[in-house]
Structures are given as structure tokens and as C-alpha cells.
Amino acid sequence: MYAGDFSAALSLINAALKEEPESVDALYLRAVCHRYQKDSGAALADLQDLKRIAPEFGRAYQEEGHLFKALGDAQRAIQAYQRACQFNPALIASWQAQAELLNAAGRVAEAQQATAQANRLQTLPKELIAVTHLLYEGKLLKAEQLCRAYMQKHPRDVEGMRLLAEIGNRFGVLEDADFLLETAIELDPENIQLRLDFIQILRKRQKFEAALEQAKALYEREPENPLFQSHLAIESMQTGDYDRALELFETVLSAVPEDAATLTSRGHALKTLGEQERAVHSYHAAVTAKPDHGDAWYALANLKTYRFGDDELLAMREQEAGSDLGFQDRIYLCFALGKAYEDRKDYENAFRFYERGNDLKRAQTRYKSDQMEEELQAQAAICTRELFEKQSGKGCPAPDPIFILGLPRAGSTLVEQILASHSQVDGTLELPNILALSHRLRGRKRVSDRTHYPRILRDLDAGKLRELGEDYIENTRIHRQGAAFFTDKMPNNFRHIGLIKLILPNAKIIDARRGAMACCFSGFKQLFAEGQEFTYGLDEIGRYYRGYVELMEHWDSVLPGEILRVRHEDVVDDLETQVHRILDFCDLPFEQACIDFHKTQRAVRTASSEQVRQPIYKDGVEQWRHFEPWLDPLKAALGPELAKT
């Protein structure tokens, strides 16, 4: 190909594609060959296939940019190059081409920014450019090996530290990432990108106060900078200061009034506070400013109580049908369209868009059902009655936490709202602390020794178990308002009940359970902000639910009486009885406010935020039956017994 013999190159590439039809490298090279042969139709077809298979492959968008530039379509070329740099910021050619086209369009400030990025990349060592390419193409092990080899020779290189921290971030080794970035900032305190990366890691580690301090430091350095204002607003939201967040969003919007991302973030803050009308207005402003801004369209759908008008449905259909729509925007729009058609009782079209959105989302994830089943089975095999007899009573004795767990969309937000309406309970959110601790205990042996955690639980001494429990209590304090007890409703914590009971033996655990078909389909049609990769396929979510039920049966057998099961259908049928059960289990006196939970004013940060601000309703219990003609794969994955529920 590089010798100019494109016909011979195509023969070799086509032979390779017969062996491996979805080879990313082969499809990319074929698109390049077709462009050089001036066969734009064939090149575009290859690029569409490539983006479907590898939706975040930056070189595909760069090649699309080259193609549109050659065709004289400057606007689409700029858009393609921008997406290329979003998915792989080390693509120097994309930054340079952007600068050229932006200058020609009179967009001088943007051109200067693109030029600055290209110039910065050209000053970096070629090894770090290669690391960046590997990192953003998902080849993390190779990226780590190359980066570590470089850092052995250049131990004080801050860009090398930053890249190694990002690799750690993607592997979930957040402690290492934290240390690397903190060290890099000490060496280069003026480096803005280091601080922005550090904020992200601190937030993932639940160090919300530290993340807020970093955001404040950037803001105080340049208070008129909209980027720093936005970061401070987002970190203020994380620490519950919604008034400050909204004030900062308004400041950003006074400078850039049609910034769709800020308008959407403002809508999210207002939604969390229960100000639905103002949230809707902000989301509408976002899609008016940028009609293809899928995040805002989906935010409207995710209110659950919002109904799209005919004109909005048409606008979403037109955007989703467009070939230039961003990949993530397409995912958002598919889920929003599914909701719009479901509200119209057009269940066939609704399912078609839910399925399309899930297929697209699944292409982004690395989730493997077999691997998850191995993880769940390891918990049952290792966390035995003997383990609890040996290690019980050694952790932190604090009774403060009430864990509400299970599967998402199983009614956990309703249980939390009931408890948070009690004067002695603070409602928090889906706290990631236990999941982060499990990652930490797994450490670097996550690939070579998949059962290192939970096996390590056998070896932790009383001092360590107590320390881990105390750390949990201390690190979650920022989310509390002073009540004696607080909720943690991270659903995935069911996988780590053994860990929870060892470090916090007096914590209460509630399993929020919903019928299999209703729960799984509700998860399938929900686009989650992060995590929950098992929901993006009917087979995947069915197998996950089955594994959850089996593991919960194990916990019941080795920890008898320690877990209260609350079935969503029972809460809907007889609220008062279930409220008494929940409060009795938590050793809390009855309060009428728990029955009148919908009157409680508090921030709710989940997909059910608007639903739990209304009295109990039964309409959602059997919604899945409207979609039953398309749910055979789910029934097969669940098995005959579970599929009956």
C-alpha cells in the first residue's frame, strides 16, 4: 500500500478479511486503499463497518476526515477530525488538518488551539506517542509494558507518569493512579492536564473533598475560565452543594449561553433537587442549541414522567437517521426513542430502538458473562461458613450503614426513599466505596489470579479488617447530614456481602428483589451513567440475574438472618406491612413519614428520582409483558423457573 500498489494491497486485505471479517486493522487499511483509489463510496462503506465494530477507534474518524477533506466537504471533515481527537488525542495529523480547515473557515481561536495540541504532541518522545495510541485503542497491557519500560529510563517524566496513571485508571488500579498524579503535580505544579486527570481519579476514589479542593485551586487560579468553572460546579454537585453548582453553571452560561453540555449538566442538577420543570426547560435549551445532543434528549426520557411530543419524536428520528451523528449521541437517541414509542404503546418500534441502543452500547463494553459467573462462583466457594466463623466480629463495630443491594431497577430507590424519610437515617446515593475496596484487594493480580480476592479475606487480621471498616465509615461521611444511620444503595454490592460483613459486622443488609422478567427488562431499557455493562443484552442480563439469585441463596445459607429480602411487588401491594418489616429489621421505631415517603424533600441521584417523588403506583409491575414477543432470549437465559417470575 505504501509503495502505491493499491490493487495488490487490496487483494491481501480482502484475503485477510475472509479469515477475519471484523478485523479492525484490515478494514482500516482497506478504507485507506479505497480513498487513494478515489473510490469514496467503498471507503465510506468500510468506515461505517469499522465504526460499528470499533466505535471508539480514533483512526477510523481520522480517515473519514481525510476522505471528506479530499471531497471538499470541510464541515464534515472538521467534525470527523474532532471526533478522531476525542477518541485518540495523539493523532497529530487530525490536529493539523483541523487547524488548516478551521483557519480557512475563519475560526481562528479554535485553529490556534488545534495547532497548539499538534505542536505539543510533536515535542513528546515517540515512545509516549506510541503508548497513547495503544492506550486509546484499548491495548492496555501493551501500553503498560511500553510505558513502564520508558519510565525506567526517564523516572521523572511527568507525561509518562500521566499516561501510566491513565492506564491504571482503566485497569481500576486507582491507588497507583492517585500516587502517580500526585507525584507528577509535585514535579510540574503548573500542568493543568495533570490536575484535571487528578480530579477524575480523586472522584473515582470517593475522595470528593480532595477533588473539590483541586477544582477550587484551578478556579482560583483563573476564575473567569469556563472550563474551571464547570469542573468546580461538577465537584460541588458531588459534595451536595447544588446551590453553588447551579450558580457556577449560570456563570458559564452567561459567557457561552448555548453550550449544550452545560445546559444539560444544569438540568441534571435541577432534576436531582426535584425541580423538574426547570430541568426540562434546561434540557430543551440544550437540544435547541444543539439538536444532535443526545445526552439532553435522553435526559428528558430518563425523567420517566416526561412525554415527548410528535415534533420531538420527528426531530429525534431525523437526528438518529443522520450518518454524521456521534456514536454516543446515537446511543442516547436510541434509548430516548425507545421510551417515546413505549409511551405511545408502539411496543414493536420501542423494542427495536431499545435493542439498537443496547447493541451499540454493548460494542463499547468488555463485559463477558462467563467471567462474571466465575467471579460470583468464587465468592460462594471461598466465602464459606468456616470463613465467617474464623473472621467474624473482627471488623469495625459501627452499626451506621444500611446496604440496599440487588440488581438495578429492582426497587432499591423506593426502599431507600422509605428509609431516608426516617429522622434517624440519611439517604446518600450509590456509593462506590465497597466496589473500589474490592478492586484494591484484587490489586495487580486481577488477570493472573482471578480469585486472589476474595481469597485474601482469609488472611486479613483483626486490625486490618477493623481499619477497612473504619475507612469506609470515614470516607462516606461527606455524604451524610448527621443522622445516626445512612443508606448505601450500590446494587452491585451483593457480590461483596462477604467483604461487607467482615469489615462491618453490624451493618444491615437489604436485598431489594424484583421479579426476574420485570427487573431484567427494566434494566435492558435503561441506559446507565456508568457501570452495569451486563444490562446491554437480553442473554447477558438474564444470566447475571440467575447468578445473583444463586449467590444470594449462598449468602442466606452462610449468614442466616443477616439479610432482609424486600420484594418490590410486595411493597407495591402492601406498603405499610413492608415499611414495618424494613424498620423492624433496621431496629428503627415506626415513623409515618416512611409511609408518606413521596413527600420527603431530598436529592435523589438515580433513574427513579421522579418516580419516588410520587405515591406508590402499580402500572410498572407488568410493563414487560407488552414486550413479551421479543423476550425469548431473556427467558432462555433465566431458565424455566425464573422466567415464570
N, C-alpha and C positions, 0 to 999 in steps of 0.2 A: 504493500500500500504506500509506504513512504518513498518507494522508488518510482511511484507513479503508475504501476501496473495494476490498475483497479480491477480489471476483469479477472486476473489470476487471484488477486486477494479475495474477491467475492466468491470464487469457486471454493477456496479453502474455508472461508467463513461459513458458507452455506452447508458444507460438509460437516463442520463443527456443530451447526445448529440442528442438523438432522439427529445427531447424537444427543444434544442437549438443547431442546427448543427454547428454553428460557435462560440461556446463558447471557448474563448482563454484558460481559466483555464482548462477546461475539455480536450481539445486537448493536452495541455502541459502535463497533468498528464498521459494521455494515451500513449504518446510518452515515458515518463519515465518508465511506466509499461512494454512496449514492449522492451525497452532496457534491463531492468532487466531480462526479459524472454529470452533475446538473440535473439529476433525477429527483426533484424536490418532493414529488408525491411519494415515492418509495422511501425517501429519507424520513419524511414526516410520519409515515406508517410505522417504520421501525422505532421512531422515537415515542410514538404513542404506546407501542408494546413495551418498550423499555421503561417508560414511566409507570405503566401498570404493574410491571414485575418488581421494579425498584423505585418506588415513588419519591425517595429522597436522594436519588443518585444525581449529584450536582452536575457531573459531566454531561448527562443527558440534556439538562436545561442549557448548559453552555453550547452544546452542539445545536440545539434548537435556536439559540441566539445567533450563532454563525449563519444558520440557514436563513432566518428571517432577514438578517443584515444583507446577505447576498441577494435576497429577493427584493430589497429596497423597502421593507416594512420596518421602519426604525422603531415605532412604538412597541410592536410585539417583540422586537429584538431586545429592547431595553428591559421589558418585563421578564423575558426569558433569562437574560444575564443577571438580573436582580435575584431571581429565584435560584439560579445556579450558585450565587454567592451566599444566599441564605442557607443552602444545603451543604455547601463546601466553601468556606471563606478563604481557602488557599488557592482558588482558581484565578491566577494573575491575569490570564487572557480575558476573563469575564470582567474584571475591574477595569482593565484598559479599554476594552470595547465599550463598556458603559460610559466611561469618561469621554470618549470620542463622540458617541452618539448624543450624550447629554449636552456637551458643548455645542454641537451642531443645532440642537433644539433650543438653545438659549438658556438652558438650565445650569447656569454656571456654578452655583454653590454646590449642587449635587455632583457635578462633574469634578469639582475640586476634591470633594470627599472621596470619590471613587479613585481619583489619581493618588491621593494620599494613601489609600489602602494598598494600591498596587505598588507604590514606592516602598511602603513598609515591608511588604512581603519580599520584595527584591533584596532587602537588606538581611533577610533571615538566612541562616545556614540551610543548605539543600537538604540536610538530614531532617530538619524540623518541618520543612515544606512536605517532605515525604511522609512524616509522621501525621501531619494534618490531613493529608489525602487519605491515608489508611484509617484514621480516626473517623472521618466523616463518611467513609464508605463502609463503615461497620466492621472493619478488620481489626478488632481491638487487640487481640493477642499479638499480632504482628506490629501494631502501632506501639504497644507497650515494650516489646523487645527492642525495637529500634530506638525508642525514646530513652530507655534505661541505658543502652549502650552509649548513646550520645552524652547522657548526663554523667556517666562515669568519667568521661574525658573533660566535661565542662560543668562541674558540680554547682556553679553559681549562676548558670544561665537562667534568667527568670522566665523566658518564653518556654524553655524546656520544662521548667517546673510547672508552668501554667498548663501545658499540654498534658503532662503526666497527671496533674490534678484532674483534668477533664476525663482522662482515661479512667482514673479511679472513680470519678463521679458516675460514669456509665457502667462500671462494674459494681457499683454500690459500696465501694470501699471509701466511705465518706470521711473517716478519720484521717486517712492518708492525704486525701484531697485538702482537707482543712489545714493540716500541718504544712503541706507544700505551699499553699497560697499565703498562709500567714508568714512563712519564711520569705517567700518571693516579695511580699509587700515590704518587709523589713529591708530588703536589698534595694527595692525600687519603689519608694513610697508615693511617687508621682504617677505611677502607672494606673490609669483609670480602668483598663480592662481587667487587671488583676482584682481590683476592688469589686467590680461588677460580678466577676466569677465568684468571688468570696461571699458576696451576699447570697448568691444562689445556693452555695454549699451550706452556709450557716442556716438558711431557711430549711433545707432538706434535713439538717441535723437537729431541727427544732430549737436552734439557738436564736429564737426570734428577737430577743432583746439585743443580742450582738449584731444581728443582721440590721436591725433598726439603727443601731449606732453607726454602722458602716454607711448606711443610706444617708443618715444625718450628716456625716462627715463630708460626703460628696456634695450634698445640698448646701452646706455652709460654705464650701469652697467656691460654689458658683450657683447662688440661689436663683438666678434667672434662667438656668438651663432646664428646659422642659424634660429632658431625659432624667435628670437628677430629681426633679420634682415628681415625676412618675414613679421612680423607684421608692422615694420616701412615702408616697401615697400607698403603694402596694404593701410596703413593710408596716405602715401604720395600720392597714387593714388586718394584717397577720396578728398584730398585737391587740386588736379590738378597738383601736381608736378610729372609728369610722368618721367622726366629725372632722378630724384632721385630714383623713384621706380624701373626703369629699371637697374640703377646702382646697387641697392641692390639685385635685382633678380640675376644679373650676379655674385655678390659676393657669394650668396647662392649656385649657380650652380657650382662655382669653387670648393666648398667644397663637394657638393653632385650633381655631374653632371647629374645624371639620375633620379633626383627627379621629378616625373611626375606632382605633384601638382604645383611645382614652374615653371616648363616649361609651364604649362597651364596658370598660372597667368601671366607670361611674355607675352604669346600670347594674353591674354585679353588686356593688356596694349598697346601692339603694334596695335591691332585691333582698339582700341579706338582712337589712334592717326592717323589712316588711313594707317598704314604701313602693308598692307595686306600680301604681300609676306613674310615679316619677321614673321608675326603672324602665317601664315601657316607652315612655317619651324619649329617654336617652338611647335605648336600642333603636327606636325609629330614626332618631337623628343620625345614628351610625350608618344605617343602611341607605339613608337619603344621601349622606356624604359619599358612601362607597357601596354601591348596590351589590357588589360581589363579596361583601364582608360577611362570610359565612358564620363567624362567631356570633354576631349580633342576631342573625336570623335564628340560629339555634337557641340563643339565649331566650328569645321570645317563646319558642316551642317549649323550652325547659322550664318555663314558669308553670307548666301543666294546666293552668287555668286560662291561658290566653288562647283565643281562637283567631286564626288567620282569615282575612277577607279574601274575596275572589281575586282582587287586584294583586294582593300579596302573593297568593298562590301562583298566579301567572308570572309575576316577577321572579319568583324563586325557580319556577320551571325554566324560564328563559336563561337565567344565570347558570343553572345546573347543566343545561344543554350546551353551553358555550365551550369551545375547545381550549380557550385560554384561561379557564378558571383554575386557581391554585388547588393543589391536591387536598390540603387541609380544609380549604373553603368548600370543596366538593363534598367531603365527608360531612361537614356541618350541615350543608344544604340537604343532603340525602336524609339525614335524621329529622331535620325540620319538616321536610316534605312528607315523610312517613307520618309524623304527628298531624300535619294538616289534613292528610287524606283520612287518617283514622277518625278525626273529629267529624269528618263528612260521612262516616260509615262506608267509605270506599276502601274496604279492607284489602282487596287484591292489590290496588295501587299502593296502599300503605305498606303492605308487606314487601312489595317489590322495592320500595325505596329504603325500608329498614334493612333488607337483605343486601342491597347495593352498598349502603353505608358501612355495614358490617364487613363485607368483603374487602372494601377499600381499607378499612381500619386494620383488618387482620393482616393485610400485606405489610403494615408498618411494624407489627409486633414480632417478638421472638417466642411467643408462648407455645409450649409443647405439652399436650395433655399427658403423655407418658411420663415426662419429667415431673409434672405436678403430682401425679399419682404416686410416684416413687417417694416424693417428699412427704406426702400425707401418710404413706405406709411406714416410713421411717419413724415418724412421730409415734405411731402406735406400737411399733416394735421396740422402741427404746424407752419411751416414757411409760414404764410398767408400774404396777402396784409396788414392786420391790424398790424402784427408784424413789417413789414418793415416801415409802417407809424410811428409806435411808436419809433423804434430804429434807423431809418436811419440817416445818417450824423454824427453819434457819434464816429465812428472809426478813425483810422489813415488816414489822407488825402493823404498820399503818392500815386502818380499815377504809381510808378515804375513797379509793377508786371503785366505781361500778362499771364493769366492762359489759358493753352491749355488742354482741357479735353474731356472726352467721354469714349470710350472703347479702350483698347489696340488693335493695328493692324488696326486702323481706319484712318491712315494717319497723326497722330499728329506729328510724327518726321519730315515729309515733311513740314508741316506748321511751325514747329519750325525752321527748316533749312532756310526757306524763311525769317523769321523774324530775325534770328541770322545773316543773311547776310547783314542786315542793320547796318549802322555805329552807330546808337543810341541804339542798342539792344544787350545785352549779352544773348547768349544761355546757359542755365545751364543744367539741367537734370530733371529727375522725382523726384522732391523734396518731401520728406515725411512729411514736416512740418505741413501741414493742417490736414493730417490724424492723426498725433501724437497729435495735439491740440484737435481733436475730441475725441480721446481716453482719454485725460486728463480731458476734460469736462464731459465725461461719468463717469470717476472715478470708485469707488468701487461698483457703483450701476448698473454695466453693466449687471448683471444677475437678480437682484431683481427688477430693474426698467429700462426696456429697452428703455423707452422714456425720461429718465432723461436728456439726450442730444438727441434731440435738444431743449427740453422744457426749459432748463436752459437759452437759448438765450433770453427768455422774461425778465429775471431778471437781466441780466448784465447791470451795469450802464455805463454811457458815459466814465468814467475814465477807467473801466476795458476793454471795447471794444477798446478804443484807445491803451491801454497798450498791448493788444494781437496783434493788428495790428503792433505796433512798434516792438514788439518782433519778429514777422515774418520777418520784413524788416531787423532787425539786425542779426538774426540767419541765414539768407540766404546770407548775404553779402560776406561770404567766397567764394561763387561760382561765384561771379561777377568780371568783369575786368575793371569796371569804367564807363560803359555806363549809360545813363540816365534811361534806361528801361531794364528789364530782363524777360525771359520766365520761367514758371514753368509748365512742361508738365506731371505732375502726372495725368493719366487718371481718376483715382477713385475720384478725387476732384469734379466730377459732383454731387456726393452725398452730398457735403457740400457747394454748392453755396450760400445758405443762410448765413452760417457762414462767408464765404469769403466777401460777400457784406456788412455784418455788421461791420467787423473789418477793411476792406479795401474798403471803398465805391467807390473809384476812380480807382480800379483795373479793367483792361479789361479782359473779359472772351470770349474765342473762343471755340465753340463746334465743334470738329473735327468729322464729321459724315461720315460713310461709309455704303453702302447697307447692309441690315441685313445678308443675306446669305454669302456674301463675307467676311464681318467683322467677323462673328461668326466662320466660318470655318477656317479663318486665325488664329484666337485665339486658336481654338481647336488643330491646328497642331503646335502651338508654346509652347515650354517648357520655362516658365518664371523663372528668377533667384529667385524671391520670390513673395509672394502675388498672386493675380489673380486666386484664387482657383476655381472660378466659371467657368473657361475655360476648366476644365478637364472632361467634359461630354457634349454631344450634348443637352440634355434636360436642364442641368444647364445653359449653356451659352445662349441658346435660351430664357429662362425665364429671365435671367439677362438683355439681350438686350431689351426685351419687357418692363421690369421695368424701364430701363434707358430712353427709349423713353417717357414713361408716365411721369416720373419725370421731364424730360426736358420740356415737354409741360406745366407742372405746373410752372416751373421757368419762362418760357416765359410769362405766364399769370400774375404772381405777380411781375415780374421785366421786364416790356416791354421795349424793345430796349437796354437792358443791355448785351445781349448775341448775338454774331455773329455766325451763323451756317455756317460752311465751309464743303461742301460735297466733299469727295475725288474724286469722279468721275468727278465733275466739274473742279477741279484743273487739273486733267489729261487731260480733253478735251480742256480747255481754261485757260492756266496758267496765261497769262498776265492779264486777267479780274479779276481773283481771287486774284492775288497779289495786284492789285489796291484796291479791296474791303477790304482786310486784312489791308493794310497800312492806308487806309482812316479811318477804324474803330479805329485803334490804334493812330490816329492823327499823323501819321508819313509821311514825304514827300517821294515821289517816289524815289527809287534808283535802277539802272539797276542791281546791284549786287543781288537783291532779285529774279530777273528773272534767273540770272546765278548762282543760289544757289549751284549747284553742284561743283562750283569752290572754294567755301569757305573752308578754312582750319581751322578746329576746332575739338576738341574732341567730339565724339558722343557716348553715352553710352547705346544705345538701340539696339534691334534686327535689326533695319532698318539701322544701321550705314553705311553699304556698299552701300545700295540702294540709299540713299540720296546723295552719292558722285558721282552719275551718273545723266545724264539728265532724264527728265520725260519719263517713259515708260508705255505702256498701257497693257502689257502682263498679269499683275497680277489681273486686274479688274475682269475677269470672270473665274479665275482658279478653283473656287469652283465647276463649272459645270462639271468638269471631275469626281467629286466625288458624283454627284447627286444621283446615285443609292443607296447610303448608308446614305443619309441625311434626311430620312423621320422623325426620332425623332426630328431633329432640326426644320424642317418645322412645326411639330405639336406643339412644344414649343413656336415658334414665333407667331403662329396664321396665318390665311389665308392672311391677308393684308400685314403683314411684310414679310412673306415668299416670296411674289412676288418681293421683292426688292433685 
